[in-house]
Amino acid sequence: MSTELTEVTKAVAEFDRVGAGLAELRKQYGNVVYDVTTTAGMNDAKVARAAIREPRYEIERIRKAAKAPILALGKKLDTEAARITSELEKLERPIDGAIKAEEDRKEAEKEARIQAELKRVADLQERVAYLRGCPNLSASSGSELIAGHISDLEGEVADESLQEYQQAGADAKAAGLARLRELHAAALAHEAEQARIKAEREELARLRAEQKKRDDEAKALRDAEAAKQAEALRLEREAQAAETARQRAEQEAAAKIERERIAAEERRLSDERAALAREQEALRKAQEPPPAPPPPPPAPVSRRGVAVPVPKADEIIEVLSKHYRARPDTIIEWLRAIDWKRAEAA
């Protein structure tokens, strides 16, 4: 141990020596700026760096040399302490195990007593809660079910088995029976009301069914009558249409006969007028001296000076007949009726 302490003491003395020279180094090099761009300045800077670096290197060497025996001593201490601790634990472990096992046993017994007490109280409270009657029951639960709960609750006894909850159990049973009996009365009233509503609904459904049956029968009668009337109307319309068609056919046939009669009459009159005109013309020609033959009409020409052939009389009559949609004898009568002298003067 003395060797290690001696090394540490020597290292501290060396630190003090170097520390004493630190002030001189700070004074000599602390505020100096070297012109390293010149050879002389670079050399001075390197000399200054070496003067500062050497003590720093020396401090690190001293530190490592002084710390090595201390690290070895610490490692030796750790190894020895671990060995002794292991031996002590071997001695302590069975004693500690026995102590902890007993403590655990006592704690388990304590916890078991607590749980037993909690269970006892919970069981008693559960019995008291049961004596209050089922809380989920309502008037709509049914009178039969509620009556069964009343019977079961009446068979329960709030005796000394409830221990400190005996009075609470008796009070709970009384309150539970009172509540269940009220529920039972309400359930009976509710069921009676439901039965009344059901009977009314059934009666209403029966009345609606009967009314629907009557409505269906009436509708069937109306539909049959409507179908009968529609069929009669259809037959009437068909008969009327047939009669109209017959009358139209008779009218068309009569009109055709009348048109043919008028056409025949017009042809007869036309023939008579033509015969009369021929007789008058023959008589006139017979009474007049024969006229000098007229000069031949000049040959008509077109706009371009080309001669146009003179049409024959039947050709002219045919063209006029097609243009005016008239019979040829009608065209002849129209031509005879023309005042040619006036037409030529115009």
C-alpha positions as CSV (number, residue, x, y, z in Angstrom):
1,M,0.0,0.0,0.0
2,S,2.9,2.4,0.8
3,T,4.3,1.9,-2.7
4,E,1.1,3.0,-4.3
5,L,0.7,6.0,-2.0
6,T,4.4,7.0,-2.7
7,E,3.7,7.0,-6.4
8,V,0.6,9.1,-6.0
9,T,2.5,11.6,-3.7
10,K,5.3,11.9,-6.3
11,A,2.8,12.5,-9.1
12,V,1.1,15.3,-7.1
13,A,4.5,16.8,-6.5
14,E,5.3,16.7,-10.2
15,F,1.8,18.3,-10.9
16,D,2.7,21.1,-8.5
17,R,6.1,21.6,-10.2
18,V,4.6,21.8,-13.7
19,G,1.7,24.0,-12.3
20,A,4.3,26.4,-10.9
21,G,5.9,26.7,-14.3
22,L,2.5,27.3,-16.0
23,A,2.3,30.9,-14.9
24,E,5.7,31.5,-16.5
25,L,4.6,29.8,-19.7
26,R,1.4,31.9,-19.8
27,K,3.4,35.0,-19.2
28,Q,5.9,34.1,-21.9
29,Y,3.6,32.8,-24.6
30,G,0.0,33.7,-23.7
31,N,-0.5,36.9,-25.7
32,V,2.1,36.3,-28.4
33,V,1.0,36.3,-32.0
34,Y,3.5,34.7,-34.4
35,D,3.8,35.6,-38.0
36,V,3.9,32.0,-39.3
37,T,3.9,33.4,-42.9
38,T,7.7,34.1,-42.4
39,T,10.4,31.6,-41.7
40,A,11.5,33.3,-38.5
41,G,7.9,33.6,-37.3
42,M,7.3,29.9,-38.1
43,N,10.4,28.8,-36.2
44,D,9.5,30.9,-33.1
45,A,6.0,29.4,-33.2
46,K,7.4,25.9,-33.3
47,V,9.8,26.6,-30.4
48,A,6.8,28.1,-28.3
49,R,4.7,25.0,-29.1
50,A,7.4,22.6,-28.1
51,A,8.0,24.6,-24.8
52,I,4.2,24.2,-24.0
53,R,3.8,20.7,-25.4
54,E,6.6,19.1,-23.4
55,P,5.1,19.9,-19.9
56,R,1.7,18.6,-21.2
57,Y,3.2,15.3,-22.4
58,E,5.0,15.1,-19.0
59,I,1.8,15.6,-17.1
60,E,0.0,12.7,-19.0
61,R,3.0,10.4,-18.5
62,I,3.0,11.1,-14.7
63,R,-0.8,10.6,-14.5
64,K,-0.7,7.2,-16.2
65,A,2.3,6.1,-14.1
66,A,0.7,7.2,-10.9
67,K,-2.7,5.7,-11.7
68,A,-1.5,2.3,-12.8
69,P,-0.8,1.0,-9.3
70,I,-4.1,2.5,-8.1
71,L,-6.0,0.7,-10.8
72,A,-4.3,-2.5,-10.0
73,L,-5.1,-1.9,-6.3
74,G,-8.8,-1.2,-7.1
75,K,-9.0,-4.3,-9.2
76,K,-7.5,-6.3,-6.3
77,L,-9.9,-4.7,-3.9
78,D,-12.9,-5.6,-6.1
79,T,-11.8,-9.2,-6.5
80,E,-11.3,-9.6,-2.7
81,A,-14.5,-7.9,-1.9
82,A,-16.5,-10.1,-4.3
83,R,-14.9,-13.3,-2.8
84,I,-15.7,-12.2,0.8
85,T,-19.2,-11.1,-0.2
86,S,-19.9,-14.5,-1.8
87,E,-18.8,-16.4,1.3
88,L,-20.9,-14.1,3.5
89,E,-23.9,-14.7,1.3
90,K,-23.5,-18.4,1.5
91,L,-23.8,-18.1,5.3
92,E,-26.6,-15.5,5.2
93,R,-28.8,-17.1,2.5
94,P,-30.4,-20.0,4.5
95,I,-31.0,-17.8,7.5
96,D,-32.6,-15.0,5.3
97,G,-34.6,-17.7,3.4
98,A,-36.1,-19.0,6.7
99,I,-36.9,-15.5,7.9
100,K,-38.6,-14.5,4.6
101,A,-40.5,-17.8,4.4
102,E,-41.9,-17.2,7.9
103,E,-42.7,-13.6,7.0
104,D,-44.5,-14.7,3.8
105,R,-46.4,-17.3,5.8
106,K,-47.6,-14.8,8.3
107,E,-48.5,-12.3,5.5
108,A,-50.4,-15.1,3.7
109,E,-52.3,-16.0,6.8
110,K,-53.1,-12.3,7.4
111,E,-54.3,-11.9,3.8
112,A,-56.3,-15.1,4.0
113,R,-58.1,-13.8,7.2
114,I,-58.8,-10.5,5.4
115,Q,-60.1,-12.3,2.3
116,A,-62.3,-14.6,4.5
117,E,-63.7,-11.6,6.3
118,L,-64.4,-9.8,3.1
119,K,-66.1,-12.9,1.7
120,R,-68.1,-13.3,4.9
121,V,-69.3,-9.6,4.7
122,A,-69.9,-9.9,0.9
123,D,-72.0,-13.1,1.4
124,L,-74.0,-11.4,4.2
125,Q,-74.5,-8.3,2.1
126,E,-75.5,-10.5,-0.9
127,R,-78.2,-12.2,1.3
128,V,-79.4,-8.8,2.4
129,A,-79.6,-7.7,-1.2
130,Y,-81.5,-10.9,-2.1
131,L,-84.0,-10.1,0.7
132,R,-84.7,-6.7,-1.0
133,G,-86.1,-8.6,-4.0
134,C,-84.9,-8.8,-7.6
135,P,-84.2,-5.2,-8.6
136,N,-84.7,-6.0,-12.3
137,L,-88.4,-6.7,-12.0
138,S,-90.9,-4.3,-13.3
139,A,-94.7,-4.2,-13.8
140,S,-94.1,-5.5,-17.3
141,S,-92.2,-8.6,-16.0
142,G,-95.5,-10.5,-15.5
143,S,-97.6,-11.1,-12.4
144,E,-96.8,-14.8,-12.4
145,L,-93.0,-14.2,-12.3
146,I,-93.4,-11.6,-9.6
147,A,-95.7,-13.9,-7.6
148,G,-93.0,-16.5,-7.7
149,H,-90.4,-14.1,-6.3
150,I,-92.8,-13.1,-3.5
151,S,-93.3,-16.7,-2.6
152,D,-89.5,-17.3,-2.6
153,L,-88.9,-14.2,-0.5
154,E,-91.6,-15.1,2.0
155,G,-89.8,-18.4,2.6
156,E,-86.6,-16.6,3.5
157,V,-85.8,-16.1,7.2
158,A,-83.7,-13.1,8.5
159,D,-82.2,-15.0,11.6
160,E,-79.0,-14.9,13.5
161,S,-77.1,-16.5,10.6
162,L,-77.0,-12.9,9.2
163,Q,-74.9,-12.0,12.3
164,E,-74.5,-8.2,12.5
165,Y,-76.7,-7.8,9.3
166,Q,-79.7,-9.6,10.9
167,Q,-81.7,-6.3,11.4
168,A,-80.7,-5.0,8.0
169,G,-81.9,-8.3,6.5
170,A,-85.2,-8.1,8.3
171,D,-85.7,-4.5,7.1
172,A,-84.6,-5.5,3.5
173,K,-87.1,-8.4,3.5
174,A,-90.0,-6.2,4.6
175,A,-89.1,-3.5,2.1
176,G,-88.6,-6.1,-0.7
177,L,-91.9,-7.8,0.0
178,A,-93.7,-4.4,0.0
179,R,-92.1,-3.5,-3.3
180,L,-92.8,-6.8,-4.9
181,R,-96.4,-6.7,-3.8
182,E,-96.8,-3.3,-5.3
183,L,-95.2,-4.5,-8.5
184,H,-97.5,-7.6,-8.4
185,A,-100.6,-5.3,-8.2
186,A,-99.2,-3.1,-10.9
187,A,-98.5,-6.1,-13.1
188,L,-102.0,-7.4,-12.6
189,A,-103.4,-4.0,-13.6
190,H,-100.9,-3.9,-16.6
191,E,-101.9,-7.3,-17.7
192,A,-105.6,-6.4,-17.5
193,E,-105.0,-3.3,-19.5
194,Q,-103.0,-5.3,-22.1
195,A,-105.8,-7.9,-22.3
196,R,-108.4,-5.1,-22.8
197,I,-106.2,-3.5,-25.5
198,K,-105.7,-6.9,-27.1
199,A,-109.5,-7.5,-27.1
200,E,-110.1,-4.1,-28.6
201,R,-107.5,-4.7,-31.3
202,E,-108.9,-8.1,-32.1
203,E,-112.4,-6.6,-32.3
204,L,-111.1,-3.7,-34.5
205,A,-109.3,-6.2,-36.7
206,R,-112.5,-8.3,-37.0
207,L,-114.6,-5.2,-37.9
208,R,-111.9,-4.1,-40.4
209,A,-111.9,-7.6,-41.9
210,E,-115.7,-7.5,-42.2
211,Q,-115.7,-4.0,-43.7
212,K,-113.0,-5.1,-46.1
213,K,-115.0,-8.1,-47.2
214,R,-118.1,-5.8,-47.8
215,D,-115.9,-3.3,-49.6
216,D,-114.4,-6.1,-51.8
217,E,-117.9,-7.5,-52.6
218,A,-119.1,-4.0,-53.4
219,K,-116.0,-3.3,-55.6
220,A,-116.6,-6.7,-57.3
221,L,-120.2,-5.7,-58.1
222,R,-119.1,-2.2,-59.3
223,D,-116.3,-3.8,-61.4
224,A,-118.8,-6.3,-62.9
225,E,-121.4,-3.5,-63.6
226,A,-118.6,-1.3,-65.1
227,A,-117.5,-4.2,-67.3
228,K,-121.0,-4.8,-68.4
229,Q,-121.6,-1.2,-69.2
230,A,-118.2,-1.0,-71.0
231,E,-119.1,-4.1,-73.1
232,A,-122.5,-2.6,-73.9
233,L,-120.9,0.7,-74.8
234,R,-118.4,-1.1,-77.0
235,L,-121.2,-3.0,-78.8
236,E,-123.2,0.2,-79.2
237,R,-120.1,2.0,-80.6
238,E,-119.4,-0.9,-83.0
239,A,-123.1,-0.9,-84.1
240,Q,-123.0,2.9,-84.6
241,A,-119.7,2.6,-86.5
242,A,-121.2,-0.1,-88.7
243,E,-124.3,2.0,-89.3
244,T,-122.2,5.1,-90.1
245,A,-120.1,3.1,-92.5
246,R,-123.3,1.7,-94.1
247,Q,-124.8,5.1,-94.5
248,R,-121.5,6.5,-95.8
249,A,-121.3,3.7,-98.3
250,E,-124.9,4.4,-99.4
251,Q,-124.2,8.1,-99.7
252,E,-121.0,7.5,-101.7
253,A,-122.9,5.1,-104.0
254,A,-125.8,7.6,-104.4
255,A,-123.3,10.4,-105.0
256,K,-121.5,8.2,-107.6
257,I,-124.8,7.5,-109.3
258,E,-125.7,11.2,-109.3
259,R,-122.3,12.2,-110.6
260,E,-122.6,9.6,-113.4
261,R,-126.1,10.9,-114.1
262,I,-125.0,14.5,-114.2
263,A,-122.0,13.5,-116.4
264,A,-124.3,11.7,-118.8
265,E,-126.7,14.6,-118.8
266,E,-123.9,17.0,-119.5
267,R,-122.7,14.7,-122.4
268,R,-126.3,14.6,-123.8
269,L,-126.7,18.3,-123.6
270,S,-123.2,18.8,-125.0
271,D,-124.1,16.5,-127.9
272,E,-127.4,18.3,-128.5
273,R,-125.7,21.7,-128.4
274,A,-123.0,20.5,-130.8
275,A,-125.6,19.0,-133.1
276,L,-127.6,22.2,-132.9
277,A,-124.5,24.3,-133.6
278,R,-123.6,22.1,-136.6
279,E,-127.1,22.5,-138.0
280,Q,-127.0,26.3,-137.5
281,E,-123.6,26.5,-139.0
282,A,-124.7,24.4,-142.0
283,L,-127.8,26.6,-142.4
284,R,-125.7,29.8,-142.2
285,K,-123.2,28.5,-144.7
286,A,-126.1,27.5,-147.0
287,Q,-127.5,31.0,-146.8
288,E,-124.3,33.0,-147.2
289,P,-122.3,33.3,-150.4
290,P,-119.2,31.4,-150.3
291,P,-116.4,33.6,-148.8
292,A,-113.2,34.3,-150.6
293,P,-110.6,32.0,-149.4
294,P,-108.5,33.7,-146.7
295,P,-104.9,34.2,-147.3
296,P,-102.8,31.6,-145.7
297,P,-101.7,32.6,-142.2
298,P,-98.0,33.4,-141.9
299,A,-96.0,30.7,-140.5
300,P,-95.2,31.4,-136.9
301,V,-91.7,31.8,-135.9
302,S,-89.8,31.4,-132.6
303,R,-87.9,34.1,-131.0
304,R,-84.8,33.0,-132.8
305,G,-86.5,33.2,-136.2
306,V,-87.0,29.5,-136.6
307,A,-90.3,28.5,-138.3
308,V,-92.7,26.7,-135.9
309,P,-95.2,24.2,-137.4
310,V,-98.9,25.1,-137.1
311,P,-100.7,22.7,-134.7
312,K,-103.7,20.8,-135.8
313,A,-107.1,21.5,-134.3
314,D,-107.3,18.3,-132.3
315,E,-103.8,18.9,-130.9
316,I,-104.9,22.4,-129.7
317,I,-108.1,20.9,-128.2
318,E,-106.1,18.1,-126.5
319,V,-103.6,20.6,-124.9
320,L,-106.4,22.9,-123.6
321,S,-108.3,19.9,-122.3
322,K,-105.3,18.7,-120.3
323,H,-104.5,22.3,-119.1
324,Y,-108.0,23.1,-117.9
325,R,-108.9,19.5,-117.0
326,A,-112.1,19.7,-119.2
327,R,-113.7,17.4,-121.7
328,P,-112.8,18.0,-125.4
329,D,-116.5,18.9,-126.3
330,T,-116.4,21.5,-123.5
331,I,-113.2,23.0,-125.0
332,I,-114.9,23.2,-128.5
333,E,-117.9,25.0,-127.0
334,W,-115.5,27.5,-125.3
335,L,-113.7,28.1,-128.6
336,R,-117.0,28.6,-130.5
337,A,-118.1,31.1,-127.9
338,I,-115.1,33.3,-128.4
339,D,-115.6,36.6,-130.3
340,W,-112.7,36.3,-132.6
341,K,-113.2,39.7,-134.2
342,R,-112.9,41.4,-130.8
343,A,-110.0,39.2,-129.9
344,E,-108.2,40.2,-133.2
345,A,-109.0,43.9,-132.6
346,A,-107.5,43.7,-129.1
